[in-house]
Amino acid sequence: MSKSIGFIGAGKMAQAIIGGVLKSNNVAPEQLIASAVSKETVEHVKKRFTIQVTTENKQVAEQADLLFLAIKPDLHFQIIEEIKDVVKPNAIIITIAAGISLQFLEESFARKIKVIRSMPNTPSLIGEGMSAISANDAVTEDELDEVVQIFSCFGKVEVLNEKLMDAIPAISGSSPAYVYMFIEALADGGVKNGLSREQAYTLAAQAVLGAAKMILETGKHPGELKDEVCTPGGATIEAVAELEKKGFRAAVLSAMESCYQKTKSLS
């Protein structure tokens, strides 16, 4: 890829994307530029990735063919007002913030522009991200393929109709937090039964990782895999029955609904 990729905002998620793109060897460091308010962040990114850095957002906007808005939702209008007159005519604008719609981006730029709405998650930091993206009708199929390739550098990616994007934070954007709570609870149970804290976290985290890979790599239904672990009259089915009694599934669904409604309110 010969295009210039810019990042306005250089926090953890932007760094995950930068790291994934560079690791793929499809993009050279000199093709990337990032801006941040903090000089400390700018220096850290420059040292870590040896890419161009600046504290000037307009400099990034002027150079980038693919421009990531790696900023909080409430900063989008302010930043777009700052850069909209210097963005390249055929640049593709990519937001990674929850609740920022394609329509909002188009209206903020006050002209027809190529925009993509995305929702990556924090496991992107280790190359195991799950991202969802949606594009407006100004983005060509070839351009969308290029963006998919970029997101594939740090995990899996799904292209969705935008009407489904508000559902993504609940299922993949925010869900690592639920999983961390589950792992912590598993580890607490292990410690209660005599394991060291370090051993308990390793055992719990690897079990969750392995279970997730079983779904992705076997293609089996999660219910089928669960049944394979549950020996008739055994300990696992006792645990599963207790989870059902305590409303485990209902609690997850309720949490996801709260997340979805909050995301909708941000739009």
Residue frames as qw, qx, qy, qz and C-alpha x, y, z in Angstrom:
[[0.000, 0.888, 0.459, 0.000, 0.00, 0.00, 0.00],
 [0.480, 0.258, 0.020, 0.839, 1.41, 3.37, -1.04],
 [0.199, -0.803, -0.300, -0.476, -1.10, 5.62, 0.71],
 [0.123, 0.334, -0.507, 0.785, -0.35, 7.92, 3.63],
 [0.536, -0.543, -0.642, -0.074, -2.14, 6.97, 6.86],
 [0.037, 0.450, -0.310, 0.837, -2.79, 9.63, 9.48],
 [0.478, -0.493, -0.705, 0.176, -4.01, 9.51, 13.08],
 [0.149, -0.579, 0.144, -0.789, -5.51, 12.44, 14.92],
 [0.767, -0.478, 0.244, -0.352, -5.19, 11.16, 18.45],
 [0.543, 0.451, -0.701, 0.104, -2.41, 8.77, 19.41],
 [0.609, -0.441, 0.465, -0.467, -3.77, 6.91, 22.41],
 [0.507, -0.235, 0.829, -0.041, -3.79, 3.17, 23.07],
 [0.734, 0.446, 0.497, -0.122, -6.19, 2.25, 20.27],
 [0.455, 0.855, -0.210, -0.134, -4.35, 4.38, 17.71],
 [0.131, -0.657, 0.742, 0.035, -1.09, 2.79, 18.83],
 [0.680, 0.027, 0.728, -0.087, -2.62, -0.68, 18.46],
 [0.698, 0.673, 0.222, -0.100, -3.58, 0.12, 14.88],
 [0.213, 0.868, -0.442, -0.072, -0.18, 1.66, 14.12],
 [0.388, -0.473, 0.790, -0.017, 1.61, -1.34, 15.59],
 [0.743, 0.238, 0.618, -0.095, -0.53, -3.82, 13.68],
 [0.595, 0.796, 0.018, -0.112, -0.10, -2.01, 10.38],
 [0.085, 0.805, -0.586, -0.037, 3.68, -1.80, 10.75],
 [0.559, -0.286, 0.775, -0.072, 3.93, -5.43, 11.85],
 [0.797, 0.442, 0.383, -0.149, 2.19, -6.49, 8.64],
 [0.451, -0.311, 0.495, 0.674, 5.08, -5.02, 6.60],
 [0.386, 0.622, 0.601, 0.321, 2.54, -3.70, 4.08],
 [0.022, 0.966, 0.114, 0.231, 3.14, -0.11, 5.16],
 [0.612, 0.218, -0.310, 0.694, 6.45, 1.65, 5.85],
 [0.353, -0.573, -0.445, 0.591, 6.90, 3.88, 8.93],
 [0.142, -0.191, 0.153, 0.959, 7.40, 6.94, 6.73],
 [0.185, -0.375, -0.656, -0.629, 3.84, 6.51, 5.40],
 [0.434, -0.652, -0.618, 0.063, 2.37, 7.08, 8.86],
 [0.111, 0.353, -0.230, 0.900, 1.85, 10.32, 10.76],
 [0.436, -0.603, -0.666, 0.060, 0.12, 10.91, 14.10],
 [0.010, -0.554, 0.161, -0.817, -0.82, 13.90, 16.20],
 [0.532, -0.527, -0.628, 0.212, -1.52, 14.28, 19.91],
 [0.193, -0.932, -0.059, -0.300, -2.08, 17.15, 22.30],
 [0.680, -0.686, 0.230, 0.115, 0.52, 15.87, 24.76],
 [0.330, 0.767, -0.551, -0.025, 4.17, 16.26, 23.77],
 [0.437, -0.389, 0.792, -0.175, 4.86, 13.30, 26.03],
 [0.798, 0.289, 0.497, -0.180, 2.54, 11.10, 23.94],
 [0.586, 0.782, -0.173, -0.119, 4.05, 12.42, 20.70],
 [0.039, 0.706, -0.705, 0.055, 7.57, 11.56, 21.86],
 [0.617, -0.159, 0.745, -0.198, 6.49, 8.12, 23.08],
 [0.802, 0.489, 0.300, -0.165, 4.87, 7.29, 19.72],
 [0.432, 0.818, -0.376, -0.055, 7.89, 8.57, 17.80],
 [0.187, -0.577, 0.787, -0.118, 10.28, 6.48, 19.89],
 [0.682, 0.001, 0.695, -0.228, 8.14, 3.35, 19.77],
 [0.735, 0.490, 0.468, -0.022, 7.24, 3.35, 16.08],
 [0.372, -0.307, 0.393, 0.783, 9.71, 5.76, 14.39],
 [0.276, 0.655, 0.610, 0.349, 6.86, 7.42, 12.47],
 [0.103, 0.398, 0.044, 0.911, 6.19, 11.10, 11.82],
 [0.296, -0.625, -0.659, 0.295, 4.58, 12.87, 14.78],
 [0.082, 0.383, 0.067, 0.917, 3.23, 16.34, 15.43],
 [0.011, 0.397, 0.654, -0.644, 1.05, 18.35, 17.79],
 [0.295, 0.333, -0.145, -0.884, -0.68, 19.95, 14.79],
 [0.608, 0.316, 0.699, -0.205, -3.86, 18.18, 13.64],
 [0.529, 0.765, -0.014, -0.367, -3.94, 20.11, 10.38],
 [0.052, 0.624, -0.737, -0.254, -0.54, 18.72, 9.39],
 [0.385, 0.007, 0.922, -0.039, -1.92, 15.18, 9.69],
 [0.542, 0.596, 0.487, -0.336, -5.11, 16.06, 7.79],
 [0.336, 0.787, -0.300, -0.423, -3.16, 17.64, 4.93],
 [0.025, 0.501, -0.841, -0.203, -1.00, 14.54, 4.41],
 [0.429, -0.015, 0.881, -0.200, -3.32, 11.61, 5.02],
 [0.390, 0.017, -0.677, -0.624, -5.07, 9.58, 2.34],
 [0.612, -0.433, -0.655, -0.093, -6.60, 7.48, 5.13],
 [0.026, -0.470, 0.362, -0.804, -7.35, 9.61, 8.18],
 [0.513, -0.388, -0.752, 0.143, -8.21, 7.98, 11.51],
 [0.287, -0.639, 0.122, -0.703, -10.09, 10.10, 14.02],
 [0.646, -0.141, -0.699, 0.271, -8.83, 8.30, 17.12],
 [0.040, -0.242, 0.333, -0.910, -10.51, 10.68, 19.53],
 [0.139, 0.309, 0.801, -0.494, -13.38, 10.68, 22.01],
 [0.180, 0.616, 0.720, 0.262, -16.92, 11.07, 20.62],
 [0.079, -0.908, -0.332, 0.242, -17.41, 14.54, 22.10],
 [0.304, -0.605, 0.304, 0.670, -14.29, 15.89, 20.38],
 [0.538, 0.298, 0.661, 0.430, -15.31, 15.00, 16.82],
 [0.246, 0.892, 0.359, 0.119, -17.16, 18.18, 15.90],
 [0.258, -0.906, 0.182, 0.282, -14.40, 20.41, 17.28],
 [0.524, -0.343, 0.613, 0.482, -11.62, 18.50, 15.49],
 [0.494, 0.485, 0.632, 0.349, -13.54, 18.32, 12.20],
 [0.094, 0.977, 0.180, -0.068, -14.13, 22.08, 12.31],
 [0.368, -0.758, 0.382, 0.379, -10.37, 22.49, 12.70],
 [0.414, -0.281, 0.739, 0.451, -9.33, 20.22, 9.80],
 [0.615, 0.509, 0.593, -0.106, -12.21, 20.09, 7.32],
 [0.391, 0.887, -0.055, -0.241, -10.82, 22.73, 4.96],
 [0.029, 0.724, -0.667, -0.175, -7.42, 21.01, 4.60],
 [0.713, -0.035, 0.698, -0.052, -8.46, 17.35, 4.24],
 [0.071, -0.205, 0.747, 0.628, -7.59, 15.88, 0.83],
 [0.585, 0.135, -0.177, -0.780, -10.61, 15.72, -1.56],
 [0.796, 0.070, -0.534, -0.277, -10.40, 11.90, -1.87],
 [0.020, 0.341, -0.806, 0.483, -9.29, 11.14, 1.68],
 [0.640, -0.362, -0.642, -0.217, -11.13, 8.42, 3.58],
 [0.242, -0.512, 0.436, -0.699, -12.12, 9.49, 7.10],
 [0.662, -0.172, -0.729, -0.005, -12.31, 6.68, 9.66],
 [0.402, -0.592, 0.321, -0.620, -13.76, 7.17, 13.13],
 [0.484, 0.027, -0.858, 0.169, -13.14, 4.60, 15.86],
 [0.168, -0.089, 0.528, -0.828, -15.51, 6.17, 18.41],
 [0.041, 0.415, 0.904, -0.092, -18.79, 4.70, 19.63],
 [0.123, 0.732, 0.551, -0.382, -21.97, 6.46, 18.54],
 [0.037, 0.583, -0.268, -0.766, -20.47, 8.59, 15.76],
 [0.702, 0.464, 0.531, -0.097, -22.67, 8.04, 12.70],
 [0.497, 0.190, 0.495, 0.686, -21.81, 8.33, 9.03],
 [0.070, 0.834, 0.434, 0.334, -24.46, 11.03, 8.70],
 [0.409, -0.874, -0.045, 0.258, -22.88, 13.05, 11.53],
 [0.581, -0.312, 0.378, 0.650, -19.48, 12.86, 9.83],
 [0.359, 0.467, 0.543, 0.598, -20.88, 13.89, 6.44],
 [0.101, -0.914, -0.345, -0.188, -22.80, 16.81, 7.94],
 [0.523, -0.747, 0.051, 0.407, -19.82, 17.93, 10.02],
 [0.503, -0.142, 0.446, 0.726, -17.59, 18.13, 6.95],
 [0.330, 0.694, 0.197, -0.609, -20.43, 19.93, 5.13],
 [0.442, 0.551, -0.515, -0.485, -19.62, 18.19, 1.84],
 [0.980, 0.093, -0.089, -0.152, -19.73, 14.75, 0.28],
 [0.006, -0.697, 0.705, -0.131, -16.81, 12.87, 1.75],
 [0.747, 0.065, -0.661, -0.042, -15.65, 9.26, 2.04],
 [0.355, -0.531, 0.516, -0.570, -16.32, 8.14, 5.60],
 [0.672, -0.047, -0.739, -0.017, -16.08, 4.88, 7.51],
 [0.576, -0.588, 0.259, -0.506, -17.44, 4.14, 10.95],
 [0.656, 0.188, -0.718, 0.137, -15.52, 1.51, 12.89],
 [0.659, -0.623, 0.212, -0.364, -15.54, -0.16, 16.30],
 [0.607, 0.319, -0.688, 0.238, -12.31, -1.96, 17.22],
 [0.737, -0.654, -0.101, -0.140, -11.58, -3.29, 20.72],
 [0.278, -0.845, 0.455, -0.045, -8.63, -3.29, 23.10],
 [0.847, -0.164, 0.470, 0.186, -7.33, -6.83, 22.27],
 [0.620, 0.768, -0.005, 0.161, -6.19, -5.13, 19.05],
 [0.198, -0.878, 0.433, -0.052, -3.18, -4.15, 21.20],
 [0.500, -0.391, 0.767, 0.094, -1.94, -7.76, 20.97],
 [0.205, 0.265, -0.743, -0.580, -3.14, -8.49, 17.44],
 [0.035, -0.274, -0.961, 0.017, -6.31, -10.27, 18.57],
 [0.244, 0.224, 0.196, -0.923, -8.81, -7.49, 17.98],
 [0.235, 0.503, 0.818, 0.149, -12.37, -7.75, 16.72],
 [0.045, 0.322, -0.045, -0.944, -13.46, -4.79, 14.61],
 [0.379, 0.626, 0.680, 0.042, -16.68, -3.92, 12.81],
 [0.122, -0.303, 0.214, 0.921, -16.77, -1.33, 10.04],
 [0.382, 0.695, 0.608, -0.037, -19.40, 0.39, 7.93],
 [0.299, -0.131, 0.308, 0.894, -18.86, 2.73, 4.98],
 [0.401, 0.622, 0.239, -0.629, -20.94, 5.38, 3.24],
 [0.775, 0.499, 0.386, 0.039, -21.75, 5.14, -0.46],
 [0.268, 0.917, -0.281, -0.090, -18.84, 7.39, -1.47],
 [0.381, -0.544, 0.742, 0.089, -16.34, 4.66, -0.52],
 [0.681, 0.372, -0.505, -0.378, -15.63, 2.29, -3.42],
 [0.982, -0.162, -0.054, -0.075, -15.34, -1.49, -3.03],
 [0.738, 0.353, -0.313, 0.483, -11.59, -1.31, -3.64],
 [0.018, -0.604, 0.357, -0.713, -11.20, 1.39, -1.01],
 [0.778, -0.437, 0.139, -0.430, -13.27, -0.62, 1.47],
 [0.964, 0.067, -0.201, 0.160, -11.03, -3.64, 0.78],
 [0.437, 0.510, -0.390, 0.630, -7.97, -1.52, 1.61],
 [0.378, -0.560, 0.322, -0.664, -9.50, -0.47, 4.92],
 [0.952, -0.215, -0.022, -0.214, -10.43, -4.09, 5.71],
 [0.808, 0.292, -0.340, 0.382, -6.79, -5.06, 5.06],
 [0.081, 0.572, -0.420, 0.699, -5.63, -2.44, 7.55],
 [0.657, -0.436, 0.263, -0.556, -8.00, -3.64, 10.27],
 [0.982, 0.023, -0.182, -0.047, -7.03, -7.26, 9.52],
 [0.466, 0.542, -0.523, 0.464, -3.48, -6.40, 10.56],
 [0.068, -0.322, 0.664, -0.671, -4.52, -6.43, 14.22],
 [0.403, 0.101, 0.788, -0.455, -7.34, -8.98, 14.34],
 [0.226, 0.411, 0.842, 0.266, -10.58, -10.00, 12.68],
 [0.164, 0.253, 0.001, -0.953, -12.93, -7.58, 10.91],
 [0.265, 0.505, 0.819, 0.055, -16.56, -7.68, 9.81],
 [0.060, -0.055, -0.261, -0.962, -18.20, -5.26, 7.35],
 [0.061, 0.490, 0.819, -0.293, -21.74, -4.41, 8.49],
 [0.019, -0.715, -0.443, -0.540, -24.72, -2.33, 7.53],
 [0.106, 0.363, -0.353, 0.856, -24.52, 0.84, 9.61],
 [0.621, -0.471, -0.124, -0.615, -27.87, 0.21, 11.28],
 [0.904, -0.250, -0.338, 0.082, -26.14, -2.63, 13.18],
 [0.474, 0.459, -0.409, 0.630, -23.16, -0.59, 14.39],
 [0.372, -0.596, 0.276, -0.656, -24.75, 0.58, 17.64],
 [0.943, -0.270, -0.038, -0.191, -24.97, -3.09, 18.67],
 [0.758, 0.396, -0.411, 0.315, -21.21, -3.64, 18.30],
 [0.032, -0.601, 0.543, -0.585, -19.90, -2.06, 21.53],
 [0.756, -0.335, 0.299, -0.476, -22.11, -4.40, 23.58],
 [0.995, 0.073, 0.047, -0.059, -20.93, -7.60, 21.86],
 [0.858, 0.191, -0.075, 0.472, -17.28, -6.93, 21.01],
 [0.214, 0.723, -0.168, 0.635, -16.26, -3.37, 21.89],
 [0.392, -0.627, 0.362, -0.568, -17.07, -3.43, 25.61],
 [0.947, -0.184, -0.162, -0.206, -17.30, -7.19, 26.15],
 [0.619, 0.307, -0.565, 0.451, -13.60, -7.67, 26.99],
 [0.197, -0.442, 0.453, -0.749, -14.47, -5.91, 30.26],
 [0.853, -0.219, 0.055, -0.470, -17.14, -8.52, 31.00],
 [0.904, 0.180, -0.371, 0.113, -14.69, -11.30, 30.17],
 [0.295, 0.454, -0.564, 0.624, -12.04, -9.81, 32.48],
 [0.528, -0.379, 0.346, -0.677, -14.60, -9.80, 35.28],
 [0.961, -0.023, -0.124, -0.245, -15.41, -13.45, 34.53],
 [0.721, 0.334, -0.489, 0.360, -11.71, -14.39, 34.57],
 [0.041, -0.484, 0.510, -0.710, -11.24, -12.49, 37.83],
 [0.761, -0.278, 0.188, -0.555, -14.18, -14.36, 39.36],
 [0.946, 0.130, -0.295, 0.003, -12.79, -17.71, 38.17],
 [0.473, 0.431, -0.538, 0.549, -9.42, -16.83, 39.67],
 [0.377, -0.460, 0.400, -0.697, -11.04, -15.83, 42.97],
 [0.932, -0.138, -0.004, -0.335, -12.68, -19.25, 43.06],
 [0.824, 0.290, -0.412, 0.260, -9.32, -20.89, 42.42],
 [0.131, 0.494, -0.526, 0.680, -7.66, -18.91, 45.22],
 [0.672, -0.367, 0.214, -0.607, -10.53, -19.88, 47.54],
 [0.992, -0.029, -0.035, -0.117, -9.70, -23.51, 46.79],
 [0.778, -0.492, 0.246, 0.304, -5.98, -23.12, 47.51],
 [0.708, 0.444, 0.185, 0.518, -4.35, -22.00, 44.23],
 [0.348, -0.379, -0.020, 0.857, -1.94, -19.08, 44.18],
 [0.317, 0.762, 0.187, -0.533, -3.25, -15.88, 42.62],
 [0.112, 0.584, -0.594, -0.542, -0.76, -16.14, 39.73],
 [0.141, 0.006, 0.972, 0.186, -1.66, -19.77, 39.00],
 [0.312, 0.557, 0.693, -0.336, -5.37, -18.99, 39.19],
 [0.308, 0.743, -0.065, -0.591, -5.16, -16.14, 36.65],
 [0.059, 0.415, -0.790, -0.448, -3.11, -18.28, 34.26],
 [0.190, 0.184, 0.964, 0.004, -5.48, -21.23, 34.48],
 [0.315, 0.661, 0.528, -0.430, -8.60, -19.08, 34.12],
 [0.237, 0.720, -0.238, -0.607, -7.30, -16.89, 31.27],
 [0.020, 0.302, -0.865, -0.401, -5.98, -19.84, 29.26],
 [0.270, 0.337, 0.893, -0.126, -9.26, -21.71, 29.71],
 [0.344, 0.746, 0.289, -0.492, -11.21, -18.74, 28.34],
 [0.151, 0.630, -0.533, -0.544, -8.74, -18.30, 25.45],
 [0.118, -0.103, 0.963, 0.219, -8.96, -21.99, 24.59],
 [0.337, 0.505, 0.746, -0.273, -12.76, -22.02, 24.75],
 [0.322, 0.759, -0.004, -0.566, -12.96, -19.02, 22.41],
 [0.095, 0.492, -0.736, -0.455, -10.59, -20.68, 19.94],
 [0.295, 0.145, 0.944, -0.008, -12.67, -23.86, 20.00],
 [0.420, 0.687, 0.452, -0.383, -15.67, -21.86, 18.73],
 [0.263, 0.789, -0.275, -0.483, -13.68, -20.04, 16.05],
 [0.053, 0.495, -0.813, -0.301, -11.67, -23.00, 14.81],
 [0.255, 0.118, 0.959, -0.015, -14.17, -25.87, 15.02],
 [0.293, -0.122, -0.435, -0.843, -17.21, -23.94, 13.81],
 [0.317, -0.378, -0.868, 0.060, -19.32, -25.78, 16.38],
 [0.346, -0.737, -0.247, -0.525, -22.22, -24.12, 18.18],
 [0.037, -0.501, 0.591, -0.632, -21.26, -22.91, 21.69],
 [0.774, -0.247, 0.236, -0.533, -24.10, -25.00, 23.12],
 [0.946, 0.187, -0.262, -0.024, -22.70, -28.14, 21.49],
 [0.467, 0.464, -0.561, 0.501, -19.24, -27.46, 22.90],
 [0.392, -0.447, 0.446, -0.669, -20.73, -26.83, 26.34],
 [0.925, -0.098, 0.031, -0.365, -22.55, -30.17, 26.15],
 [0.805, 0.341, -0.447, 0.190, -19.28, -31.94, 25.30],
 [0.147, 0.455, -0.610, 0.631, -17.80, -30.74, 28.61],
 [0.577, -0.291, 0.335, -0.686, -20.85, -31.71, 30.67],
 [0.267, 0.074, -0.961, -0.002, -20.53, -35.37, 31.65],
 [0.612, -0.461, -0.431, -0.476, -23.89, -36.80, 32.76],
 [0.763, -0.591, -0.259, 0.031, -24.14, -36.55, 36.52],
 [0.702, 0.115, -0.199, 0.674, -20.77, -34.81, 36.67],
 [0.346, -0.519, -0.269, 0.734, -19.34, -31.69, 38.30],
 [0.123, -0.004, 0.322, 0.939, -19.58, -29.43, 35.23],
 [0.246, -0.501, -0.638, -0.531, -23.33, -29.81, 34.79],
 [0.429, -0.648, -0.523, 0.350, -23.73, -28.99, 38.49],
 [0.283, -0.359, 0.008, 0.889, -21.82, -25.74, 37.91],
 [0.037, -0.199, -0.543, -0.815, -23.84, -24.96, 34.77],
 [0.331, -0.617, -0.696, -0.160, -27.10, -25.55, 36.63],
 [0.387, -0.614, -0.351, 0.592, -25.99, -23.16, 39.36],
 [0.168, -0.143, 0.254, 0.942, -25.08, -20.48, 36.79],
 [0.184, -0.406, -0.658, -0.607, -28.54, -20.85, 35.24],
 [0.400, -0.647, -0.626, 0.173, -30.15, -20.64, 38.69],
 [0.340, -0.564, -0.158, 0.736, -28.29, -17.41, 39.43],
 [0.377, 0.868, 0.264, -0.186, -29.32, -15.83, 36.11],
 [0.521, -0.364, 0.411, 0.653, -25.93, -15.87, 34.38],
 [0.332, 0.355, 0.613, 0.623, -27.29, -15.50, 30.83],
 [0.049, -0.876, -0.465, -0.120, -29.92, -12.96, 31.88],
 [0.399, -0.782, 0.025, 0.478, -27.26, -10.83, 33.58],
 [0.440, -0.143, 0.501, 0.732, -25.13, -10.80, 30.42],
 [0.177, 0.576, 0.636, 0.482, -28.10, -9.91, 28.22],
 [0.209, -0.912, -0.334, 0.115, -29.12, -7.14, 30.60],
 [0.449, -0.595, 0.207, 0.634, -25.59, -5.72, 30.63],
 [0.372, 0.125, 0.601, 0.696, -25.49, -5.76, 26.83],
 [0.043, 0.779, 0.567, 0.264, -28.83, -3.95, 26.62],
 [0.316, -0.870, -0.119, 0.360, -27.52, -1.23, 28.96],
 [0.446, -0.345, 0.423, 0.709, -24.41, -0.86, 26.82],
 [0.278, 0.419, 0.668, 0.549, -26.50, -0.70, 23.64],
 [0.073, -0.890, -0.448, -0.048, -28.81, 1.97, 25.02],
 [0.380, -0.752, 0.090, 0.530, -25.86, 4.07, 26.17],
 [0.418, -0.067, 0.563, 0.710, -24.28, 3.79, 22.72],
 [0.153, 0.665, 0.631, 0.370, -27.55, 4.89, 21.12],
 [0.213, -0.914, -0.271, 0.215, -27.65, 7.91, 23.41],
 [0.442, -0.508, 0.291, 0.679, -24.19, 8.97, 22.18],
 [0.443, 0.360, 0.611, 0.549, -25.33, 9.07, 18.56]]
